[in-house]
């Protein structure tokens, strides 16, 4: 059976990071609520990957999709996501985000477009319950990501199971359309 995903830092230590077409999903959970941020990064054209004090730095092109889960009682919901405190921030205004409101009033936001990184980016070492996974670019990647998000949104971010399934499908489709490198390899 082919491995579909593994811990990013384990993949690095075992020299299993692909140089082309890798996908990284990092999650950052609030300690005080179900407020959650995800970063989905696809990378390509790797020149180097090296450890730093903060995490792993990739000298490569990267495309990032940001996802935000906001509980109904979040006190700063009227603040644009790009001006929130750093642990709750994503680099978007509301008009740059798709919004999905769950039946329990949890809001899920995700970028309408990918954010490009043309020279390098760093994946922070996870602390606490946060994580970073490497997903391999296999033919069933969209289905794998859909299943992954469905489970983690429901289990970790307080998104009702029905809504988690629906929004996971939207996120997987956005990853497929916004983070693919197919156009670059033509």
C-alpha positions as CSV (number, residue, x, y, z in Angstrom):
1,X,0.0,0.0,0.0
2,X,1.3,3.4,-1.0
3,X,1.8,6.0,1.8
4,X,-0.5,9.0,1.1
5,X,0.6,11.3,4.0
6,X,3.1,11.5,6.8
7,X,4.4,13.9,9.4
8,X,6.4,16.6,7.6
9,X,9.3,16.5,10.0
10,X,9.5,12.7,9.9
11,X,9.5,12.8,6.1
12,X,12.4,15.3,6.2
13,X,14.4,13.2,8.7
14,X,13.8,10.1,6.5
15,X,14.7,12.0,3.3
16,X,11.3,11.4,1.8
17,X,10.2,14.9,0.9
18,X,9.5,15.1,-2.9
19,X,11.4,17.8,-4.7
20,X,8.4,18.5,-7.0
21,X,4.7,18.7,-6.3
22,X,4.5,18.3,-2.6
23,X,1.6,19.3,-0.4
24,X,1.9,20.4,3.2
25,X,-1.1,20.9,5.6
26,X,-0.3,22.7,8.8
27,X,-2.9,23.2,11.6
28,X,-2.7,25.7,14.4
29,X,-5.3,25.3,17.2
30,X,-6.2,27.9,19.8
31,X,-5.7,26.8,23.4
32,X,-8.7,28.8,24.5
33,X,-11.4,27.8,21.9
34,X,-12.0,25.9,18.7
35,X,-10.5,28.8,16.7
36,X,-8.3,27.0,14.1
37,X,-6.1,28.1,11.3
38,X,-4.9,25.8,8.5
39,X,-2.3,26.5,5.8
40,X,-2.2,24.2,2.8
41,X,0.9,24.7,0.8
42,X,1.9,23.2,-2.5
43,X,5.5,23.5,-3.5
44,X,7.5,23.0,-6.7
45,X,11.0,23.6,-8.1
46,X,12.9,22.9,-4.8
47,X,16.4,24.3,-4.7
48,X,17.0,23.4,-1.0
49,X,15.2,22.3,2.2
50,X,17.0,22.9,5.4
51,X,16.1,23.0,9.2
52,X,16.1,26.3,11.1
53,X,15.4,27.1,14.7
54,X,11.8,27.8,13.8
55,X,11.1,24.8,11.5
56,X,11.9,23.8,7.9
57,X,12.7,26.3,5.3
58,X,12.0,25.5,1.7
59,X,13.8,27.4,-1.1
60,X,11.2,26.8,-3.7
61,X,8.0,28.2,-5.2
62,X,5.0,27.8,-3.0
63,X,1.3,28.4,-3.3
64,X,-0.7,28.8,0.0
65,X,-4.3,28.4,0.8
66,X,-5.4,29.7,4.2
67,X,-8.4,28.3,6.1
68,X,-9.9,29.8,9.2
69,X,-12.4,28.2,11.6
70,X,-14.1,30.7,13.8
71,X,-16.4,29.6,16.7
72,X,-19.7,31.5,17.2
73,X,-18.4,33.2,20.4
74,X,-15.2,34.5,18.9
75,X,-14.8,38.1,20.3
76,X,-13.0,39.6,17.2
77,X,-15.2,38.3,14.4
78,X,-15.7,41.8,13.0
79,X,-11.9,42.4,12.6
80,X,-10.4,41.6,9.2
81,X,-8.4,38.4,9.5
82,X,-5.2,40.1,8.3
83,X,-5.2,42.5,11.3
84,X,-5.9,40.0,14.1
85,X,-3.2,39.1,16.6
86,X,-0.5,36.9,15.0
87,X,-1.7,33.6,16.4
88,X,-5.2,34.2,14.9
89,X,-4.1,35.9,11.6
90,X,-4.3,34.9,8.0
91,X,-3.2,37.3,5.2
92,X,-6.7,38.0,3.8
93,X,-9.5,40.5,4.0
94,X,-13.1,39.2,4.2
95,X,-13.7,40.0,0.6
96,X,-10.8,37.7,-0.4
97,X,-12.4,34.7,1.4
98,X,-15.1,32.2,0.7
99,X,-17.4,31.9,3.7
100,X,-19.3,28.8,4.9
101,X,-21.6,29.1,7.9
102,X,-22.3,25.9,9.7
103,X,-25.6,25.0,11.4
104,X,-24.0,25.6,14.8
105,X,-22.9,29.1,13.7
106,X,-19.2,28.1,13.3
107,X,-17.8,30.0,10.3
108,X,-15.3,28.4,8.0
109,X,-13.4,30.8,5.7
110,X,-10.9,29.9,3.0
111,X,-9.0,31.9,0.4
112,X,-10.7,32.5,-3.0
113,X,-7.2,32.5,-4.5
114,X,-3.8,31.0,-3.6
115,X,-1.1,33.3,-2.1
116,X,2.2,32.9,-4.0
117,X,5.7,32.6,-2.4
118,X,8.3,32.9,-5.1
119,X,11.6,32.4,-3.2
120,X,11.1,30.6,0.0
121,X,8.8,29.8,2.9
122,X,9.2,28.2,6.4
123,X,7.0,25.6,8.0
124,X,7.0,26.1,11.7
125,X,7.7,23.2,14.0
126,X,4.4,22.2,15.5
127,X,3.9,22.7,19.2
128,X,1.2,21.3,21.5
129,X,-1.6,19.7,19.4
130,X,-0.6,21.6,16.2
131,X,0.7,19.5,13.3
132,X,2.2,19.6,9.8
133,X,1.6,16.7,7.4
134,X,3.1,16.1,4.0
135,X,0.6,14.8,1.4
136,X,2.1,13.0,-1.6
137,X,0.8,14.1,-5.1
138,X,-1.0,10.9,-5.9
139,X,-4.0,10.6,-8.3
140,X,-6.4,10.4,-5.4
141,X,-5.0,13.5,-3.6
142,X,-8.3,15.5,-3.7
143,X,-10.2,12.6,-2.1
144,X,-7.4,12.1,0.5
145,X,-7.5,15.8,1.4
146,X,-11.3,15.8,1.5
147,X,-11.4,12.9,3.9
148,X,-8.6,14.4,6.0
149,X,-10.3,17.8,6.4
150,X,-13.7,16.1,7.0
151,X,-12.3,14.3,10.0
152,X,-10.1,17.0,11.4
153,X,-12.7,19.8,11.0
154,X,-15.2,17.6,12.9
155,X,-12.9,16.2,15.5
156,X,-10.6,19.2,16.2
157,X,-12.4,22.3,15.1
158,X,-16.0,21.8,16.3
159,X,-17.5,21.8,12.8
160,X,-20.6,19.5,12.8
161,X,-20.0,16.3,10.8
162,X,-22.5,17.2,8.1
163,X,-21.0,20.6,7.5
164,X,-17.4,19.2,7.8
165,X,-18.2,16.8,4.9
166,X,-19.6,19.6,2.7
167,X,-16.9,22.2,3.4
168,X,-14.1,19.6,3.0
169,X,-15.4,18.9,-0.5
170,X,-15.2,22.7,-1.3
171,X,-11.7,22.9,0.2
172,X,-10.4,19.9,-1.7
173,X,-11.8,21.4,-4.9
174,X,-10.1,24.7,-4.2
175,X,-6.8,22.9,-3.5
176,X,-7.2,21.1,-6.8
177,X,-7.9,24.2,-8.8
178,X,-5.7,26.8,-7.0
179,X,-2.6,24.8,-5.8
180,X,-1.9,22.5,-8.7
181,X,1.4,23.0,-10.6
182,X,0.1,21.4,-13.8
183,X,0.1,24.7,-15.7
184,X,3.7,25.3,-14.8
185,X,4.9,21.9,-16.1
186,X,2.6,22.1,-19.2
